């Protein structure tokens, strides 16, 4: 069970990197940038479907929305933008994986 969660969070972190690099690309359509901005805004907003003061449930709705919307945004990127963002994410992850990052 732990390995499934670990794999799930690893895939999410990769999607975050791909979306980050895609949003920095000028060829990315504005609707994707807007979708990423709205997702980030929802994550940091104090106004949620379930308030964050309800500890577990408040965070769970944020995680659920993030986990469902992020892959949808990444899948709908134009192919050329996705390829460029994916290769940038690969380079970044390989630097961290092999210890080539600078502290």
N, C-alpha and C positions, 0 to 999 in steps of 0.2 A: 504494500500500500504506500509506504514512504517513497519508494522509487517512482511510482506513478505521479505523486505530487511533485517530486523533484523534477521529473521530466516535463510536467505541465508548466512549472514556473520557469524552467529553462527555455521552453518554447515561447512563453509570454515575453521573457526578457529579450529574446531575439526579435520578436515582432515589434517591441518597443524601439529597438535600435533601427530596424528597417523603416519604421514610421518616422523616426527622428531624421534619418538621412533623406527620406522621401520629402519631408516637409521643407528641408533645406534646399531641395532641388527646384530651380525655377520652372522646370517643365511640369511639375505636379499641378494638376488642376486645383483651383481655389476651393472647390467643394470638399476635397480631401483634407486640405489644410484647415478648413472650417470645422470639419468633423473631428479632427485631432484636437483642435483648440477646445471644442465643446466637451470632448471626453476629458481633457485635462481640467477644464473648468468645473465639470461635475465632480471630479475626484477631489478637488481642493475646496469646493464650495461648502459652506456650513449648512446649506439647504439641501437636504436629500429626501429620497422617498421614505427612508427610515433614518431618524436622527442618529448621529454617531455616538450620542450619549448612551444609547442602549448598546453597550460595548460590543458584544459579538455580532448581534444582528445589524447594527449600524454599519459595521465594517464589512459585513458579509454582502450587503447589497452593493456597496462600492466595488468589491472584488468581482461580484457576479457580472455587473454591467461592464466593467473593464475587461473581464475575460471573454465576454461575448462580442463586444463592439470592436475591440482591437483586431482580432483576426479578420473580421468582416472588412474593416478599413484596408488592411494589408492585402487581402485577396482581390479587392476591387481597384487596386492601383493599376495604372497603365503599364503594360509589359516592359517598356523601355525604362520607365522610372523605377519599377520594381527591380529590374536587373542591376541598375546602378546602385540603388539603395542596398540591395542584397549583397553585392560585392563589397561595398563599404562596410557593412556590418560584419562580413566575413573577415575582412582585414582587421577590424577593431577587435573582434573576438579572438582571432588567432594571436594577436599581440598579448592579450591577457592570458590566454590559455598556455602560451609558451614562456610567460614571464618576461616579455620584452617591454612591458610598460615601464614608465618612469615614475618613481614615487615622489 
